[in-house]
Amino acid sequence: MRQLTALDAQFLHAETPTTTTHVAGLAILDPAGCPGGTLTREALVDRLRERLHLAPVLSLRLAEVPFGLGRPYWEEVADLDVAGHVRELTLPAPGDDRQLARKVARLHERRLDRGRPLWEMCLIHGLAGGRVALYAKIHHCALDGVTGAETLAAMLDLTPEAPETSKAPKAPKAHRAHRAHGASRTPEAEAAPGQGTLAVPEGEETLGPLAMLTAAAGRSVTYPGRALRALGRMMTDLDAIPGVSALPGARTVAETARTIAGNQAELPELPPLTAPRTPFNGPISAKRRLAYGSIPLTEVRHVAKSFGLSVNDVVMTVCASALRSWLREHHALPDRPLVAAVPVSVRTAAARAGDVVGNRLSVMVTQLPTDVADPLERLRAMGATMRVAKRRFAESPATWLDGLSTLLPTVLTSVATPAISRLASVTLPPINLIVSNVPGPQLPLYLCGARLLAYHPVSALSDMSGGLNITCFSYDGSLDFGVLACPDRVKDVWRLMDHLREAMEELAALDPRS
């Protein structure tokens, strides 16, 4: 059995009646290549059964420590019936995009049942043009963006005709749980005391309540040392933590902490990371709204090449421009740049080679030049800002996210996290929103013979991060956006999707010789 890391457990603790921390994807499919011209629930369930061994995270459920005295463990569910995790429904005519988005938003509002593996799928029929949709969600404590994409890939094919697939043989009992949680441990896991696989006596695959309590008692003895080490690591990142970095002396303290830690490198100075007040920030409700759409990846690449920027620089500029337009329409544009959190995977190649569950995440926090009126200047400002942020991250990857997750004892974290998050949303929001760009395959993929037309991410919202999340996934020549919002913060989420398309058109029309 493997205990959740402090960061993984934080995604559980963050859930409240108004906050869910699962992540999802909305796949739009053309079923013309399926037997009978339609994708059925039975075919989908059969596919899951055939390839479950390629996505071991789907067979894991939480085993709670009694009285919440420690972080939960993952345990493998033997002979999992995947059919119980797959639903099916049909939209009424005409089955347009907005109908689908409303239905998916309602599905996304519902919390996952923690008594079973933390994932669900819903096959949705009735879309215009004969298309079908597949909405799939899984809890963020179980995976990050990289492992999420790999789990999706395990179910897909390169051609309409699926290759012959045989079920994997069962591993020996003594090794089965270890295989399910990844044979390779990353340097990040080694650096975090008390995280990873807990030894289980030979022939025993699970831990009983007494063993869990004994382990929790042992960890409580070492907690003060772990908390001090986490605080020390956080001090080295003090000038990169949103909100905190604006405090007087934050940079001096961070430089001193890095010197004590033996890091003598001269790191680039980050701009102020103080988020201005926007309609996006404040306590959120349990309701969600979704908009989705795509822009041509060829246009993004053309702009990036023309101006000597990266694809991600252009994506960030598109988001900044769209946010500026939306805020201007609502007479709420701040005179300072917005601040966005950009999740970054720190999963190593060695970790990716194994069956790894959980998160290997850090966060790069950056300004968005929403205060710059000229689109060309905005593009260049975004490129310059991202160069500094990426150089700083490359030379000193941020570890404060893990540190924050480790500071409080587990028994207090589940109570403190929601309270701190809501208080921060009212007093001093650390960021305005999360923006994420996940790279995907640039060739067509198929599910049970149905061609994948687009894949729109559907992420999570919280009081701390704000009532808006913009995530995109590059696939087969397109950037597929999923824009998730709390309607108390953003009522017209489709208007924001319109602004994303308009922003791309504006950038594509720029002359690099100007």
Sequence and secondary structure as in RCSB ss.txt:
>XXXX:A:sequence
MRQLTALDAQFLHAETPTTTTHVAGLAILDPAGCPGGTLTREALVDRLRERLHLAPVLSLRLAEVPFGLGRPYWE
EVADLDVAGHVRELTLPAPGDDRQLARKVARLHERRLDRGRPLWEMCLIHGLAGGRVALYAKIHHCALDGVTGAE
TLAAMLDLTPEAPETSKAPKAPKAHRAHRAHGASRTPEAEAAPGQGTLAVPEGEETLGPLAMLTAAAGRSVTYPG
RALRALGRMMTDLDAIPGVSALPGARTVAETARTIAGNQAELPELPPLTAPRTPFNGPISAKRRLAYGSIPLTEV
RHVAKSFGLSVNDVVMTVCASALRSWLREHHALPDRPLVAAVPVSVRTAAARAGDVVGNRLSVMVTQLPTDVADP
LERLRAMGATMRVAKRRFAESPATWLDGLSTLLPTVLTSVATPAISRLASVTLPPINLIVSNVPGPQLPLYLCGA
RLLAYHPVSALSDMSGGLNITCFSYDGSLDFGVLACPDRVKDVWRLMDHLREAMEELAALDPRS
>XXXX:A:secstr
 EE  HHHHHHHHT BTTB  EEEEEEEEEGGGSGGGS  HHHHHHHHHHHGGG GGGGEEEE  GGG S  EEE
E TT  GGGGEEEEE  TT  HHHHHHHHHHHHHS   TTS SEEEEEEE  GGG EEEEEEEETTTB HHHHHH
HHHHT BSSSS           HHHHHHHHH SS  HHHHHSTT EE    TT  S  HHHHHHHHHHHHHHHHH
HHHHHHHHHHHTGGGSTTGGGSTTHHHHHHHHHHHTT                TT S   S  EEEEEEEEHHHH
HHHHHHTT  HHHHHHHHHHHHHHHHHHHTT   SS EEEEEEEE   HHHHHS   B  EEEEEEEE TT  SH
HHHHHHHHHHHHHHHHHHHHS   HHHHHHHHS HHHHHHHHHHHHHHHHHH  S SEEEEEE   SS  EETTE
EEEEEEEE   BTTTBSEEEEEEEETTEEEEEEEE TTT S HHHHHHHHHHHHHHHHT  TT 
